[in-house]
Amino acid sequence: MKTLSVILLGIVLCVSCKDKAKEEEAARQANLEQEKQAIKAVIENETKSFFARDYNAWKSNYAQTDYAFQAWSNDDGTFDSNVGWADINKQINKYIAANPEPVSSHPIVERKNMIFKFYDDDVAYLTWDQFNSDKTEKNFHHSKEVRLLEKIGGQWKIVCVSAFWDYRHPIPASRLPMIQKIANENKGKI
């Protein structure tokens, strides 16, 4: 009888440990999903604020540090970059001041295939495919996007932006749904 009681106690403990582990994993996954949603909100707000020409809202999404970085390709084959918040601040503030009308050059921006990598609780790396419409929403350009975000004061902030656009192969809006389903984008040459 004593042996049976010890065995039953052991089984109860094992089951309760498994249940606790499942609960902890579920809580961890829920927290991870909340962090992903918070990061997506920062990325979306940065884009929306930029096109609205709301400079203060735009800059609130950035880590204002000397290691902040932006780089993107241009349609003529060149690239632009800004290193450090002072450089980013100067360049974007100047751009928004020179182009104050809240008119988006890309009224539709769709993000697909978003991949997250968390390095700890305060650093996240993301990649995705982005489809950026022209002003008339008749054609889209495909871009590969990279972001590094850091949690500063409890808030996710963008530290690094890299955007590589395929300007040579516009995608007609009618083909966009089909192209979005293709796992390997083939650099927009479909």
C-alpha positions in Angstrom: 0.0 0.0 0.0 2.8 2.4 0.9 4.6 1.6 -2.4 1.4 2.3 -4.4 0.9 5.6 -2.6 4.5 6.7 -3.5 3.9 5.7 -7.1 0.6 7.6 -7.3 2.2 10.6 -5.7 5.0 10.5 -8.3 2.5 10.3 -11.1 0.6 13.3 -9.7 3.8 15.3 -9.4 4.9 14.4 -13.0 1.5 15.4 -14.4 1.4 18.7 -12.5 5.0 19.5 -13.6 4.0 18.9 -17.3 0.9 21.1 -16.8 3.0 23.9 -15.3 5.5 23.6 -18.2 2.7 23.8 -20.7 1.3 26.9 -18.9 4.7 28.6 -18.8 5.2 27.9 -22.6 1.8 29.2 -23.4 2.5 32.4 -21.4 5.9 32.7 -23.1 4.3 32.4 -26.5 1.6 34.9 -25.6 4.2 37.4 -24.5 6.2 36.8 -27.6 3.2 37.5 -29.7 2.5 40.8 -27.8 6.1 41.9 -28.5 5.7 41.1 -32.2 2.5 43.1 -32.4 4.2 46.0 -30.5 7.1 45.9 -33.0 4.7 45.8 -36.0 2.9 48.8 -34.6 6.2 50.8 -34.4 7.0 49.9 -38.0 3.6 50.8 -39.2 3.6 54.0 -37.3 7.0 55.0 -38.6 5.7 54.5 -42.2 2.4 56.3 -41.6 4.0 59.2 -39.8 6.6 59.7 -42.5 4.0 59.9 -45.3 1.8 62.1 -43.2 4.9 64.4 -42.8 4.4 64.3 -39.0 8.0 64.7 -38.1 7.6 64.4 -34.3 5.5 61.2 -34.6 8.0 59.8 -37.1 11.1 60.4 -34.9 9.3 59.0 -31.8 9.8 55.5 -33.4 13.6 55.8 -33.5 16.4 55.0 -31.1 18.1 58.4 -31.1 21.6 57.0 -30.7 24.9 57.4 -32.3 24.6 53.8 -33.7 21.3 54.3 -35.4 21.5 53.6 -39.1 19.4 53.9 -42.3 20.2 52.7 -45.8 18.2 52.3 -49.0 18.7 51.8 -52.7 17.6 54.5 -55.2 16.0 54.0 -58.6 19.2 55.2 -60.4 21.3 52.4 -58.9 22.9 54.5 -56.1 22.2 54.3 -52.4 21.7 56.7 -49.5 22.6 56.2 -45.9 22.6 58.0 -42.6 24.7 57.0 -39.7 23.9 58.2 -36.2 20.8 60.0 -35.0 22.2 63.4 -35.7 22.7 62.5 -39.4 19.2 60.8 -39.6 17.5 63.7 -37.8 19.2 66.3 -40.1 18.4 64.4 -43.3 14.8 63.5 -42.6 13.9 66.8 -41.0 15.3 68.6 -44.1 13.3 66.2 -46.4 10.0 66.7 -44.5 10.5 70.5 -44.4 11.1 70.5 -48.2 8.1 68.2 -48.8 5.5 69.2 -46.2 2.4 68.0 -48.1 1.1 64.7 -46.6 1.0 63.0 -50.0 2.3 59.4 -50.0 4.5 58.4 -52.9 3.4 54.8 -51.9 -0.3 54.9 -50.7 -0.4 51.1 -50.4 2.4 49.4 -48.5 2.0 45.7 -47.9 4.4 43.6 -45.8 4.6 39.8 -46.3 6.8 36.9 -45.0 7.8 38.7 -41.8 10.5 36.8 -39.9 11.4 37.8 -36.3 14.6 36.9 -34.4 14.8 38.0 -30.8 18.3 38.1 -29.4 17.1 38.8 -25.9 14.1 40.6 -24.3 15.4 44.0 -25.7 16.7 43.3 -29.2 14.8 42.1 -32.3 15.9 41.6 -35.9 13.3 41.4 -38.7 13.2 40.7 -42.4 10.3 40.8 -44.8 9.1 41.4 -48.4 7.4 44.7 -49.0 5.2 45.7 -51.9 5.0 49.5 -52.4 2.4 51.0 -54.8 3.1 53.9 -57.0 1.0 57.0 -56.6 -1.7 55.7 -58.9 -1.8 52.3 -57.2 -1.5 50.6 -60.6 2.0 49.2 -60.1 4.0 48.0 -57.1 7.7 47.7 -56.4 9.1 44.8 -54.4 11.6 45.5 -51.7 13.5 43.4 -49.2 13.4 45.1 -45.8 15.5 44.7 -42.7 15.0 46.3 -39.3 16.8 46.1 -36.0 14.8 47.3 -33.0 15.9 47.8 -29.4 13.6 48.2 -26.4 14.5 51.5 -24.8 12.6 52.6 -21.7 10.2 49.8 -22.2 9.3 50.9 -25.8 10.5 49.3 -29.0 12.6 51.8 -31.1 14.0 51.4 -34.6 17.8 51.2 -34.6 18.5 50.1 -38.2 16.6 50.4 -41.4 17.8 48.7 -44.6 15.6 48.7 -47.7 16.6 47.2 -51.0 14.1 48.0 -53.8 13.7 46.4 -57.2 13.0 49.5 -59.3 13.5 47.8 -62.7 10.6 45.3 -62.4 7.3 47.0 -61.5 4.5 44.6 -60.7 1.1 45.4 -62.1 -1.5 45.6 -59.3 -3.5 42.8 -61.0 -0.5 40.4 -60.5 0.2 41.3 -56.9 -2.1 38.7 -55.3 -0.4 35.9 -57.3 3.1 37.1 -56.6 2.5 37.4 -52.8 1.8 33.6 -52.7 5.2 32.7 -54.2 7.5 31.7 -51.3 10.7 32.6 -53.1 10.2 36.0 -54.6 12.8 35.5 -57.4 13.6 39.2 -57.0 10.4 40.4 -58.6 11.3 38.9 -62.0 8.1 36.8 -62.4 
